[in-house]
Amino acid sequence: MTAPFDGRLLAGVGVLSAVIESGNFARAAEVLALSASGVSRAIARLESRVGIRLLERTTRSMTLTEEGRRFFEEVSPHLQAIEDAAGNAAGAVGAVRGRLRVDVDPFLAQVFLARRLGDLISRYPELSLDLTTREHIGDLVADGIDVGLRFGEPSGSSAIARKLLETKILTVAAPGLLKRLGRPKHPKDLVTYPCLHFRDPASGRPFDWEFHRRREIVRVATKSRLLLSDVGTILTATLAGAGIAQVMALSIRDEIRRGKLVDLFPDWPDERFPLYALYPSRLQPSAKVRAFIDFALEAVK
């Protein structure tokens, strides 16, 4: 026999979600129109009901316990499903509305998305966007993020990854540098040229330089006294003639077209770098998440 539905359990999970999204009990209380003590009691009842400690609380911080994180990863998709079902019942099938929390690579946000965010909001009047930019993507569930966008292969996280596109990796230099030093004829010639290295945000080490042509791969141990962590800085330094850099093709289309940068090895065209969407749930993304991904793809293509 099926146990009767416990509405208090669902209410407690809703309070937990508000605490995670808001970051503390006081802000969650404001959102829920409750007192802070009421929020605390609701969490305590939920912890008693499920038999585990969900949150670690100090006077200055609040974080999910490991058990709490796993619990919320399992139940949060069902909260979204309930929200979607409520929208469908109200005749809003596929409606793009509500608050959307996005975590985006800073370079992607600054170069491609920022100037078009107004278009997104105009397109969807019922959508409210909360966009965070940071080098490292955190715990999507604990941070209350609906979708993350990141370049590069996903690290060992519990997020569900969907590849959106791949862009070529080009090796480029400013015409002034080539006039001064000459143009390298083969990737291996780069060992004698000044190169700008980009630090892998995950490992803190420089990305290795590789050149791909069909099944052939050449690895070159380039040397540099410049190790940079910001793509925008690398592009500016490359344009100024500070050195040769490897960058994503989609980020320098205008510079290549205008002749401000030169693609040194167009006969080595097969190295690719991916852009992924990361979700906290295996369930089908909501309409607002799908709309944001479509918007991001429009912006980078």
C-alpha positions in Angstrom: 0.0 0.0 0.0 1.4 3.4 -1.0 2.2 5.7 1.9 0.1 8.9 2.0 1.6 12.0 0.5 3.4 14.2 3.1 2.9 17.8 2.1 5.2 18.9 5.0 8.1 17.0 3.4 7.6 18.9 0.1 7.3 22.2 2.0 10.6 21.5 3.8 12.4 20.7 0.5 11.0 24.0 -0.8 12.5 25.9 2.2 15.8 24.1 1.7 15.9 25.1 -1.9 15.3 28.8 -0.9 18.1 28.6 1.7 20.5 27.2 -0.9 19.6 29.8 -3.6 19.6 32.7 -1.1 22.8 31.7 0.7 21.5 32.1 4.3 18.4 31.8 6.4 17.7 35.5 6.6 17.5 36.0 2.9 15.5 32.8 2.4 13.0 34.1 5.1 12.5 37.3 3.1 11.8 35.3 -0.1 9.4 33.0 1.6 7.8 35.7 3.8 8.7 33.8 6.9 10.8 34.6 10.0 14.4 33.4 10.1 13.5 31.2 13.1 10.6 29.7 11.0 13.0 28.8 8.2 15.4 27.3 10.8 12.6 25.2 12.3 11.5 24.0 8.8 15.0 22.8 8.0 15.3 21.1 11.4 12.0 19.3 10.8 13.2 18.2 7.3 16.4 16.9 8.7 14.5 15.0 11.4 12.2 13.6 8.7 14.9 12.4 6.3 17.3 11.3 9.2 20.4 13.2 8.0 22.0 16.6 8.7 21.5 18.6 5.6 23.4 21.9 6.4 26.5 22.8 8.3 25.8 26.1 10.1 28.2 28.6 11.6 27.7 32.2 12.7 29.2 33.3 9.3 28.4 30.6 6.8 26.0 27.9 5.7 27.0 25.0 3.4 25.4 21.7 2.4 26.8 18.6 4.0 27.9 15.8 1.7 24.7 13.9 2.5 22.7 17.1 2.1 24.2 17.7 -1.4 23.4 14.2 -2.5 19.8 14.5 -1.2 19.3 17.9 -2.9 20.7 16.6 -6.2 18.1 13.9 -6.1 15.1 16.0 -5.1 15.8 19.4 -6.9 14.9 18.0 -10.4 11.5 17.1 -9.0 11.0 20.6 -7.7 11.6 21.9 -11.2 9.2 19.3 -12.6 6.5 20.5 -10.2 7.2 24.1 -11.3 6.9 23.1 -14.9 3.8 21.2 -14.3 2.2 24.2 -12.6 3.1 26.3 -15.6 1.6 23.8 -18.0 -1.6 23.6 -16.0 -1.8 27.4 -16.2 -1.6 27.2 -20.0 2.1 28.2 -20.2 3.5 25.1 -22.0 7.1 25.9 -22.9 6.9 29.4 -21.4 10.2 31.1 -20.8 9.7 32.8 -17.5 11.0 33.0 -13.9 14.4 33.4 -12.5 17.3 31.7 -14.5 20.6 31.3 -12.7 23.6 30.9 -15.1 27.3 30.4 -14.5 29.4 31.4 -17.5 33.0 31.6 -18.4 34.2 35.2 -18.1 35.6 35.4 -21.6 32.4 34.1 -23.1 30.3 36.5 -21.1 32.4 39.6 -21.9 33.1 39.0 -25.6 29.9 37.4 -26.8 27.0 37.7 -24.4 27.3 41.0 -22.6 26.3 43.3 -25.5 23.3 41.1 -26.3 21.8 40.5 -22.9 19.3 43.3 -23.4 18.0 41.4 -26.5 17.5 38.3 -24.4 15.5 40.1 -21.8 13.4 41.9 -24.5 12.7 38.6 -26.2 11.4 37.0 -23.0 9.6 39.7 -20.8 8.8 37.2 -18.0 12.5 36.0 -17.7 14.8 37.3 -14.9 18.5 36.5 -15.5 21.0 36.0 -12.7 24.4 35.6 -14.4 27.6 34.8 -12.6 31.0 34.8 -14.2 34.0 33.0 -12.7 37.0 31.0 -13.9 36.1 27.8 -12.1 32.6 26.3 -12.1 31.5 25.3 -8.7 28.9 22.9 -7.4 25.8 23.7 -9.5 23.4 22.2 -7.0 24.9 23.9 -3.9 25.1 27.2 -5.7 21.6 27.0 -7.1 22.7 27.2 -10.7 20.4 26.1 -13.5 23.0 25.9 -16.3 26.7 26.5 -16.7 28.6 27.3 -19.9 32.3 26.4 -20.1 35.0 25.9 -22.8 37.1 22.8 -22.6 36.4 19.2 -21.6 34.4 19.0 -18.3 36.4 18.0 -15.2 35.3 15.2 -12.9 32.1 16.8 -11.6 28.6 15.4 -11.1 27.1 17.8 -13.6 25.5 16.5 -16.8 27.5 17.8 -19.8 26.2 18.5 -23.3 28.6 19.6 -26.1 27.2 22.6 -27.9 29.9 23.3 -30.5 33.6 23.0 -31.3 35.9 25.8 -32.5 39.2 25.6 -34.2 42.4 26.4 -32.3 44.5 28.8 -34.4 48.1 29.8 -33.9 48.3 33.6 -34.7 50.7 36.5 -34.6 50.5 40.2 -35.4 51.9 41.3 -38.9 54.4 43.5 -37.1 56.0 40.6 -35.2 56.3 38.6 -38.4 57.9 41.5 -40.2 60.4 41.7 -37.4 61.2 38.0 -36.9 60.0 36.3 -40.1 57.2 33.8 -40.4 57.7 30.3 -39.1 57.3 27.7 -41.9 56.5 24.7 -39.6 55.1 24.4 -36.1 58.4 23.0 -34.9 60.0 26.4 -35.8 58.1 28.0 -32.9 60.7 26.9 -30.4 62.8 29.9 -31.4 59.9 32.4 -31.2 58.4 34.3 -28.3 55.1 32.7 -27.4 52.3 33.6 -25.0 51.1 30.8 -22.8 47.6 30.4 -21.4 47.2 28.9 -18.0 44.8 26.0 -17.7 42.3 27.1 -15.0 41.9 23.5 -13.8 45.6 22.6 -13.4 47.3 26.0 -13.2 49.8 24.8 -15.8 50.3 26.1 -19.3 48.3 24.5 -22.0 50.4 22.2 -24.2 50.8 23.4 -27.8 49.6 20.8 -30.3 49.1 20.9 -34.1 46.6 18.5 -35.7 46.3 17.6 -39.4 44.0 14.7 -39.9 45.6 11.8 -37.9 48.9 13.6 -37.5 49.6 15.4 -34.2 52.8 17.4 -33.6 53.5 18.6 -30.0 55.9 21.6 -29.7 57.6 22.5 -26.4 57.3 26.3 -26.9 59.0 28.6 -24.4 57.8 31.8 -22.9 58.3 34.2 -20.0 54.7 35.2 -20.2 52.1 33.0 -18.6 48.6 34.5 -18.6 45.3 33.4 -17.3 43.0 35.8 -19.1 42.1 35.3 -22.8 41.4 39.0 -23.3 44.9 39.9 -22.1 46.5 37.3 -24.4 44.6 38.7 -27.4 45.6 42.3 -26.6 49.2 41.3 -26.1 49.2 39.3 -29.3 47.8 42.2 -31.3 50.5 44.4 -29.8 53.2 42.0 -31.1 54.3 40.6 -27.8 54.4 37.1 -29.1 52.6 34.2 -30.9 49.5 32.8 -29.3 47.1 29.8 -29.7 43.5 31.0 -29.4 40.0 30.0 -30.3 39.0 30.8 -33.9 35.6 32.2 -32.9 37.3 34.8 -30.7 39.4 36.4 -33.4 37.2 36.2 -36.5 37.2 40.0 -37.0 41.0 40.4 -36.3 41.8 37.7 -39.0 39.4 39.3 -41.5 40.9 42.8 -41.0 44.4 41.5 -41.2 45.3 42.5 -37.6 46.3 38.8 -36.9 47.7 36.2 -39.2 46.8 32.5 -39.1 50.3 31.0 -39.2 49.4 27.4 -40.0 46.2 27.1 -42.0 47.5 23.7 -43.3 47.2 22.4 -39.7 43.4 23.0 -39.2 42.2 20.1 -37.1 42.7 20.9 -33.4 39.3 21.7 -31.8 38.2 23.2 -28.5 34.6 22.4 -27.2 31.9 24.5 -25.5 29.7 22.6 -23.1 26.5 23.3 -21.3 26.5 21.8 -17.8 23.3 20.9 -15.9 22.7 19.8 -12.3 20.1 17.2 -13.4 19.6 14.4 -15.9 16.0 15.6 -16.6 15.1 17.5 -19.7 16.2 21.1 -19.3 13.4 23.6 -18.7 12.2 26.0 -21.4 14.2 28.9 -19.9 17.4 26.9 -19.9 16.9 25.9 -23.5 16.1 29.5 -24.5 19.4 30.7 -22.9 21.5 28.0 -24.6 19.9 28.9 -28.0 20.7 32.6 -27.2 24.3 31.8 -26.4 24.8 29.8 -29.5 23.4 32.6 -31.6 25.9 35.0 -30.0 29.0 32.9 -30.7 28.2 31.7 -34.2 
